Structures are given as structure tokens and as C-alpha cells.
Amino acid sequence: MLIRTLIFILLLQAAAGCSKSQKKTDPKDDKPAPVVATFKNPLLSSGPDPWVIQKDGFYYYMNTQGNKISIYKTKALSQLDKAEVTVVYNAPASGADSKNIWAPELHFLNNKWYIYYTAGSSGDLSTQRMFVLENSDTDPTKGTWVVKGQIKDEAADFFAIDATVFSKNNKNYIIWSGHISATDNTQRLYIADLADEPWKMATPRVEISAPQYDWEKIGTPDVNEGPEILMNKKGNVFLIFSASGCWTDDYSLGMVSLKENGDPLKAADWTKSAQPVFTKKPENGAYGPGHNGFFKSADGTEDWIIYHANPRAGLACSNDRSPRMQKFTWNPDGTPNFGEPVKIDVAITKPSGE
């Protein structure tokens, strides 16, 4: 009887042990890692002149690197520091585009990819001009990038930087910052019609903005640069640009609006806002915010701005400029409301859909 009792107790203990073991390995008890719903600015420690384009579920990001052009590919801009990075162009040893590669922008036109970038032939910045690369692959990080050469107004081949492209009414336009002559240093904004070959201009340039307000004239010379186009749901066109010298803490964003049904090539159809639309916020670690881009959240429901800024005063146009992004809204009159630069190193809700 005693033996039977001992056997029964041992069987109960074994069963309990099996039950505990099973409980430990039950997949229902394996909790997934918590989802991180926030990110912090800056997105990278360095990244002047940030640019973003979305296509086929991916974001493609670029910034000034000086001697090369790289493309960051990611599905989530909030995780830009983990993106796949591909160098697509290295500066040649000599030539017209061998120095100071600035502000590359990636655009998809006529079923091909194009990169518009600024470069010069020497350390003399007066040699800075705009150039174009072409790639026929569906993925801009693959295939072969072909040099198409300088894009210019043949009658006004002066200092020219920061090219961007936009489409309206089935026409493509190029906008950039440049000088009116070889002897004038004021940076103005110009527009021209693109030819069917997107590395050529089809019309002479038209000036659509020049520094006129005090906030555009901080630092010498006076500067309007970094033009970027933003459209609202109604199709209204806003040109957001960077004003004053990037070497000042007061680099900021201004806005020029195209009148409804206006002609982009008609200067009188553009109107500049008297006040800047995005300015420094020292207490948030944002000095000289500017040279921006725009994108939609992954699910298409939110509008976001990406821009660079310095974390401290006096850092000028250096590689300390880092890329930051934040959501923006729209005013009742249809104009964008960018608010103020958000504080660095503070948790921000990720774009919707990430």
C-alpha cells in the first residue's frame, strides 16, 4: 500500500512538472516586442539640404555630401539612420562638376529618374552651376546613372544652384537660385520651362523672386535660394524658399504664391508673403532652419516638412546642419502652416502608417 501511494505521488509531481514546462513554452505567453510609436529629431547627425521623394512604397532621401551623391532608401523616414545607402555618383577628379556637390534632388520624369545637383570646377564658388544625371531603372539605387551635363539658360550662364522641378498642367518646370549677371552677387529665384529632354531648358529664365524684405537680407550678399514647390488639395501652388545667408542663424523660409490659374512663367502671377513662414527657435535647438522638402505620411493622410537646422548658434553653413522633420497643417485660406521648429531629442509621434 505504501509503495502504491509513493508511486501515485511521484506521478502527480511529474505531471505538475510537465504542466509547468508546457506553460513556460506556450507560444500564447510569448509577448511581442513593444511597437515604438515615436522618433526624435535630428534624423541624422549631419545632412544639409535634405530632399525626399516617395515612389512605389519607398522614400528616397538625399542631402549635400560635397564630393558624392548618395540615395537613402527606406519605408520609414523616422528610421532614416537605418536606411539602405547607395552611392550613385562620385565627383570626378577635375572638370565643371568636380567640386562642391550641393543640394541633389531626385525626380521621376518621363518614366526615368533624374538627379539635379549643383557643382563647380574649383573652390571659387562663382563656378557653381547645375547638372543632371539620368537613370532608366525602376529603382534609382540600381541601374546606371548617366551624366547628361549642365542644364542652363544659354543666354544667362551665370552662378546657378539648387535646382528643383515641378509639374503643372502636363508641363514640367525648373526653378533655381542664381545671379542676374556675372558681376551681381544677389541670389534670385528663376523659372524656365523644361524641354522634353529634362536636362535642357525650353525657354529663357524668368525672375520670380528677389530679396526685398529685411528678413531676406541678413548676411551679405542678399539671398533667395533652396526653392521647393508645395501644392494643396485644390492645386494651389506655393514656392517655399530659403532666405538670408546660410552662414547666419537667421536663415529662414519664405513663401511666394502663384495666383489661381496663373502662368508659372509670368512673374506678375507670383506674390511674395511679407513675413517668413518658418524661423529659428533657439530654445528648441533650431538655428537657421531652411532648405527643405515635403512628403506625405506612409498612408497618405498627413503632410510633413523635412529641413535642416543647426543645434547651436554660430555654426554657419557647416556639416553640423542636421535633417529634421515634422508634421504641418493648412490654414483656412489654403496656405501651409508650418508652426515652429520642434525641439530636438524629444519624442515625436511617427508619421501615420509607419
C-alpha positions in Angstrom: 0.0 0.0 0.0 2.8 2.3 0.9 4.6 1.6 -2.4 1.4 2.4 -4.4 1.0 5.7 -2.5 4.6 6.7 -3.3 4.2 5.9 -6.9 1.0 7.9 -7.1 2.7 11.0 -5.5 5.6 10.7 -7.9 3.2 10.6 -10.9 1.4 13.7 -9.6 4.8 15.5 -9.3 5.8 14.5 -12.8 2.5 15.7 -14.2 2.9 19.0 -12.4 6.4 19.4 -13.8 5.2 18.8 -17.3 2.4 21.3 -16.8 4.9 24.0 -15.7 7.3 23.2 -18.5 4.4 23.5 -21.0 3.3 26.8 -19.5 6.8 28.2 -19.9 6.9 27.4 -23.6 3.3 28.1 -24.6 3.6 30.5 -27.5 0.5 32.3 -26.3 2.5 33.6 -23.4 5.3 35.0 -25.7 4.6 38.7 -25.9 5.9 40.6 -29.0 8.3 43.4 -28.5 6.5 46.7 -27.9 6.0 48.8 -31.0 8.0 52.1 -30.9 5.5 54.8 -32.0 7.8 57.8 -31.7 11.1 59.1 -33.1 13.4 62.0 -32.3 14.9 64.8 -34.3 17.5 65.1 -35.8 17.1 62.2 -38.1 20.9 62.1 -38.8 23.8 63.8 -37.1 24.6 65.6 -40.3 22.6 66.3 -43.5 22.5 69.7 -45.1 19.9 70.4 -47.8 17.7 67.4 -47.3 15.4 66.1 -50.1 12.8 63.4 -50.1 10.7 61.8 -52.8 8.2 58.9 -52.5 7.5 56.2 -55.1 6.2 52.6 -55.0 6.1 52.4 -51.2 9.6 53.7 -50.6 11.1 57.0 -49.6 14.3 58.1 -51.3 16.3 60.7 -49.3 19.4 62.7 -50.3 21.5 65.5 -48.8 24.6 67.5 -49.6 27.8 65.5 -49.2 30.3 67.7 -51.0 32.2 65.1 -53.2 29.5 62.5 -54.0 25.8 61.8 -54.2 24.1 59.1 -52.2 20.5 57.8 -52.0 18.9 56.5 -48.8 16.1 54.0 -49.4 13.6 53.3 -46.7 9.9 52.6 -46.0 10.0 54.7 -42.8 11.7 58.1 -42.7 11.6 58.1 -38.9 14.2 55.3 -39.2 16.4 57.1 -41.7 19.5 56.2 -39.8 18.8 52.6 -40.6 18.1 53.1 -44.3 20.0 51.3 -47.1 22.5 53.8 -48.5 23.8 53.7 -52.1 26.5 56.0 -53.5 25.3 56.7 -57.1 27.8 59.3 -58.2 31.3 60.3 -57.2 32.8 63.7 -58.2 35.4 63.4 -61.0 39.0 64.4 -60.3 38.6 67.6 -62.4 36.0 69.3 -64.6 33.0 71.5 -64.4 31.3 69.4 -61.7 34.3 68.2 -59.7 34.0 70.4 -56.6 31.3 71.4 -54.1 28.5 69.0 -55.0 25.4 70.5 -53.3 21.7 70.0 -52.9 21.0 66.9 -55.0 17.3 66.3 -55.9 15.8 63.1 -57.3 12.9 63.4 -59.7 10.9 60.9 -61.8 10.1 62.3 -65.2 9.1 60.6 -68.5 9.4 57.2 -66.8 13.1 57.8 -65.9 14.9 59.0 -62.9 16.8 62.3 -62.9 19.1 63.8 -60.3 19.6 67.6 -60.4 22.6 68.8 -58.5 24.9 71.8 -58.1 28.7 71.6 -58.5 31.7 73.7 -59.6 35.1 73.5 -61.2 37.1 74.9 -58.3 37.0 76.3 -54.8 35.8 79.6 -56.4 32.0 79.4 -55.8 31.3 81.6 -58.8 31.9 78.5 -60.9 28.9 76.7 -59.3 26.3 75.5 -61.9 23.5 73.0 -62.2 24.0 69.5 -63.7 21.8 66.4 -64.4 22.1 62.6 -64.2 19.8 60.1 -65.8 18.8 56.5 -64.9 16.2 54.3 -66.7 16.0 51.7 -64.0 12.7 51.5 -62.0 14.8 51.6 -58.8 17.1 54.7 -58.6 19.5 52.8 -56.3 20.1 50.3 -59.1 20.9 50.5 -62.8 23.4 53.0 -64.3 23.5 56.8 -63.8 24.4 58.6 -67.0 25.9 62.1 -66.9 23.7 64.4 -69.1 25.8 67.5 -68.3 25.0 71.1 -67.4 21.5 72.5 -67.6 21.4 76.2 -68.3 19.8 79.2 -69.9 22.3 79.7 -72.8 21.9 83.5 -72.7 22.5 83.7 -68.9 25.1 81.2 -67.9 26.0 82.6 -64.5 26.1 81.3 -60.9 23.2 78.8 -60.7 22.4 76.5 -57.8 19.6 74.5 -56.0 17.6 73.2 -59.0 14.1 71.8 -58.3 11.5 70.5 -60.8 7.7 70.5 -60.6 4.8 69.6 -62.9 1.6 71.5 -63.5 -1.0 71.1 -66.3 1.1 68.4 -68.0 4.2 70.7 -68.2 7.5 70.4 -66.4 9.3 73.5 -64.9 12.7 74.0 -63.4 13.3 76.6 -60.6 16.7 77.6 -59.2 18.7 80.3 -57.5 21.2 82.4 -59.4 22.7 85.7 -60.3 21.4 88.2 -62.7 24.8 88.8 -64.2 28.5 87.9 -63.8 29.1 90.9 -61.5 26.0 90.9 -59.3 26.1 88.7 -56.2 22.4 88.9 -55.1 20.8 85.4 -55.3 17.4 85.5 -57.0 14.9 82.8 -58.0 14.3 81.9 -61.6 12.0 79.6 -63.5 12.1 78.1 -67.0 10.1 75.5 -69.0 11.8 72.1 -69.2 12.3 70.6 -72.7 11.1 67.1 -73.5 14.7 66.1 -72.6 14.7 67.1 -68.9 18.3 68.1 -69.0 17.6 71.1 -71.2 15.6 74.3 -70.7 13.0 75.1 -73.4 12.6 78.8 -72.5 14.7 81.6 -71.3 14.7 82.1 -67.5 12.1 84.4 -65.7 12.9 86.0 -62.4 10.1 85.3 -59.9 11.7 86.4 -56.6 14.5 88.6 -55.3 15.3 89.6 -51.7 13.1 92.6 -50.8 12.3 92.4 -47.0 14.7 92.8 -44.1 14.4 89.1 -43.1 15.7 88.1 -46.6 18.7 90.4 -46.3 20.5 89.1 -43.2 24.1 88.5 -44.1 25.9 89.7 -47.3 25.1 89.2 -50.1 21.3 89.0 -50.1 19.9 85.5 -50.7 16.9 83.7 -52.0 17.7 80.0 -52.6 16.6 76.4 -52.0 13.3 76.7 -53.8 10.7 73.9 -53.3 7.2 73.6 -54.6 4.2 72.7 -52.4 0.6 72.2 -53.6 -2.6 71.9 -51.6 -5.5 69.7 -52.4 -7.1 72.3 -54.7 -3.9 72.5 -56.7 -2.8 75.9 -55.5 1.0 76.4 -55.9 3.3 77.7 -53.2 7.0 78.2 -53.7 8.8 77.8 -50.3 12.4 79.2 -50.4 15.3 79.8 -48.1 16.2 83.4 -47.3 19.3 85.3 -46.0 22.7 83.7 -45.7 23.1 80.1 -44.5 26.1 81.4 -42.6 23.7 83.3 -40.3 21.5 82.0 -37.5 18.6 83.8 -39.2 18.4 81.6 -42.3 14.6 81.1 -42.7 11.8 80.0 -45.0 9.7 82.4 -47.1 6.8 81.8 -49.5 5.8 83.0 -52.9 2.3 82.0 -54.1 1.2 81.5 -57.7 -2.2 83.0 -58.3 -5.1 80.6 -59.1 -4.8 79.5 -62.8 -1.7 81.6 -63.1 1.1 81.1 -65.5 4.3 79.9 -63.7 6.4 81.7 -66.4 4.7 85.1 -65.7 6.5 86.9 -62.9 3.4 89.1 -62.2 1.4 85.9 -61.3 3.7 85.2 -58.3 3.1 87.1 -55.0 5.5 87.0 -52.0 4.3 86.9 -48.4 5.6 89.8 -46.4 6.6 87.6 -43.4 8.7 84.4 -43.2 6.8 81.2 -42.8 9.4 79.3 -40.7 12.1 80.8 -38.5 14.7 79.8 -35.8 13.7 78.6 -32.4 16.9 78.7 -30.2 15.3 77.1 -27.2 14.4 74.1 -29.4 17.9 73.7 -30.8 17.0 75.1 -34.2 19.2 77.8 -35.6 18.9 78.7 -39.3 16.2 76.3 -40.3 15.9 76.0 -44.1 16.5 74.2 -47.4 13.5 72.0 -47.0 11.4 69.3 -48.8 7.9 67.9 -48.4 6.4 64.5 -48.3 3.2 62.6 -47.3 3.0 60.1 -44.4 3.1 56.4 -45.5 -0.7 56.2 -45.5 -1.1 59.5 -47.4 -3.1 61.2 -44.6 -0.5 63.6 -43.2 1.7 66.4 -44.7 5.3 66.6 -43.4 8.2 69.0 -43.9 11.8 68.0 -43.8 14.5 70.7 -43.3 18.0 71.2 -41.9 19.0 73.4 -38.9 21.9 73.9 -36.6 21.7 72.7 -33.0 23.7 75.7 -31.7 24.4 79.3 -32.7 27.3 80.3 -34.9 27.7 77.0 -36.8 27.0 78.6 -40.2 26.9 76.5 -43.4 28.8 73.6 -41.9 28.0 69.8 -41.7 26.6 70.5 -38.3 23.3 71.2 -40.1 21.2 68.2 -39.4 17.9 66.9 -41.0 14.7 67.2 -39.0 11.1 66.5 -39.9 7.7 67.5 -38.5 4.0 67.4 -39.4 2.4 70.6 -40.7 -1.2 71.7 -41.2 -3.1 74.1 -43.5 -4.7 77.4 -42.8 -8.4 78.1 -43.6 -7.3 80.1 -46.7 -5.4 77.1 -48.1 -1.9 78.2 -47.3 0.5 76.0 -45.3 1.1 76.4 -41.6 4.5 75.0 -40.6 4.3 76.1 -37.0 7.8 76.4 -35.4 10.8 74.0 -35.3 10.1 71.2 -32.8 12.6 70.6 -30.0 15.4 68.2 -30.7 15.9 65.0 -28.7 12.2 64.9 -27.7 9.8 62.0 -28.7 7.5 62.8 -31.7 4.8 60.6 -33.0 5.8 58.8 -36.2 4.1 59.6 -39.5 0.8 57.8 -39.8 1.2 54.4 -41.4 4.7 53.7 -40.2 
